[in-house]
């Protein structure tokens, strides 16, 4: 028994089974990520003042990842075209480049995650804030009022983290508007008199007494709703990338033996994989503006 | 190195690709017999075996979920009495005496039995099964009552009805009805069924994790679901065996000084005890099991749609497909598009539980004097939106396959074409679409705002139009038919009015004002059980009896079928009709003592509790004929021909049971699905695969495009 239309398209639908199947699967994926993006909008609109950080991500890392994924999408098509033309070696090269780009994407993502893990935020109690405000202003450091929690948020590198007996946090605060990495571009000064944000970074530190801090933590999902959404969406997306990579590695290795028996079937499978891969790319192109550019 | 396959052209394309691939069918058909036990029955890719696997899994889940409800009914009927044999037999004796007294057969008015307290030296069976924390001495704890409620709902909906109505019947019958050799993706199909069994096992095992299974309702509303089932200290003796293993040691990590999120992802020692990790507590396990279940459903729905679109045989145009296939098609779309938001919501709830985020928890919540962990900023309303975005289409996922089965049975047994077949299909499509935009009528009490409520009232009322259209068509189909009251038809005729009760009692709930009163009362319970229990489940029983001869070559016993049908039909009403009364009197659905605490308010309807419970237990007994019938007919049923019901649809032209590859040769379809009692024919049914017998040249269906032009004609022959 053989299932019809696995290799050739059904005349009246013009589709092979696999192609229709993957499009349907993508429809459900649209709903999956659509629900998450909707949740993101819901959260963002309902966020209390000061609890939704903006411009927290390093745009350049995100841009780098965007470019990586777009390149990988192009090479994916290249792999499919090569198979169509029965150029097996070109196919292997193109697929390898695709896999490399996907893996590089994950590495950059790892760097980004790591920067969240080692970065800390501190909620300074409202009545204690006056002690620190002048110093923070002098450094042009970022801080935001969170009225609902009667606190001010300061983020930065926690210098004396290893010292568990310390009674104060020695913090190297982020500059406005709170880019995570020091790589980031310094924002323009608003007026000529105002010092440029982030000036003196690397030298200046502030000491905040532990008693003055309401809560603190590294930028994990528990820290705030934005971070929870960030890790959920990008984590799920990274899982999709990993899934795609596993499939492509299979077609680079053992799966490519199908080329000897039925090159057209392998071509179809690569096409279906490519459709999925483009979708993962497309999700990223949505993630990039809503999480990085705002 | 382009040395191998030098060809630059595509694999040979033939206009009759499928016909040729069928050609080798007979040779391949015998491979079936060479498969070992594991490949043939456990890891099978054959859609029929998979359908039967779903059938068994679904029936077992259904039975299990039913038993959970029977336990709950004890607590509702006799609150806080130990569920022991002594007490149960006391109540049974009392009821029997009462019947005898009222019939005048006994002169003594019986007295209500006094509850016998549990004997600590001899723990009852249920304590031994569910543990001291859940049923100490056979008395149900409130938490365990909630667990039973949540698990009853979850198991019945996701592990009972959907696997039966959609997966079992869809897998077995649908490819046969469209003349396909198998599903489009047989291996994916096997993956689905494995995932389903995995999810069911995980869900059932969650009863035995410390703290018990999920207890926040089948809807798992947050923030209740987020904070329930916290990790707890246990002293499991078996874990001491592993003391030599290195254990996870927590280091002091920076955390919030205000409150501590108690998230233990791993075991670790605390003296002789261990903490049970968060990701293995009841609610987390519920989410994990649901994730597997959802994935299984998604893969199945992709498979179903692809099969229906791609694998229809020659001549099987869209408007010649049996109504059952149409319902499967729409159902698959609902599952495909509605389930992912729940998956997203489940992932987010898992984040809340495992990483301490507060996507679904607002700030400032205090429970039992303790401030809730988390940073706030989340929205419980979001969970409800995401949940009901699945939850409402899910209702139609439950009922549509049932409607499909009933349509087949009604057409076959009334010996008439379905009345308004085209309009039923259009109605079905409208129904499918509308079901995606009515979800917030479950949320009128949340205060979403009047504008939102008005929109959802509007759509909810509209959706009753296609539903009533389909139901009316089925009723009119009976008109003037020469009805055969076979067992499937008994279930189908009972289905129509009882499902009608379920549907019509939903209309008051569609409006904001009456819903404010009726919401979360027993009225709701009665309403949706009328839709699903006498509705879908009657359809499933009809379907089992109807297609049993196809799957086994033997027919189920009629006497046992009647013995199953009549008590079930009567008791079903005894169970659910009084609930309408209780609900309209204002009884709340989640009270663990059945409303006894508020006796003053509920006194006029409280006595129904024991009546309902006893009806439910009797209905449990009424299933015994079915179980016997189902098991014994497999071996000892009367052997019948390939088409015992004299039906028209394509599956009956296959041998019973169909071999691997389904058909002898390739079927070709010449006509619509329900050509019963066509004037001028010698018999009252004309199978779809029967070639036209006219003398003048008839258009034998050619290639697909030409065929699509003539399928609009209702009667080809």
Interface residues (C-beta under 8 A of the other chain):
Chain A: X1 X2 X3 X4 X5 X7 X8 X10 X11 X12 X13 X15 X17 X20 X21 X24 X25 X27 X28 X29 X31 X32 X33 X34 X35 X36 X39 X42 X43 X46 X47 X48 X51 X52 X85 X86 X87 X88 X89 X120 X148 X149 X161 X164 X210 X213 X214 X215 X216 X217 X218 X220 X221 X222 X223 X224 X225 X227 X228 X229 X231 X232 X236 X259 X260 X262 X263 X264 X265
Chain B: X1 X2 X4 X5 X6 X7 X8 X10 X11 X13 X14 X15 X17 X18 X21 X22 X24 X25 X28 X29 X31 X181 X182 X183 X184 X185 X186 X188 X252 X254 X255 X256 X257 X258 X261 X298 X301 X302 X303 X305 X306 X309 X310 X311 X336 X337 X338 X339 X340 X341 X343 X344 X345 X347 X348 X351 X352 X355 X356 X357 X358 X359 X363 X374 X375 X376 X377 X378 X379 X382 X385 X386 X389 X660 X661 X703 X704 X705 X708
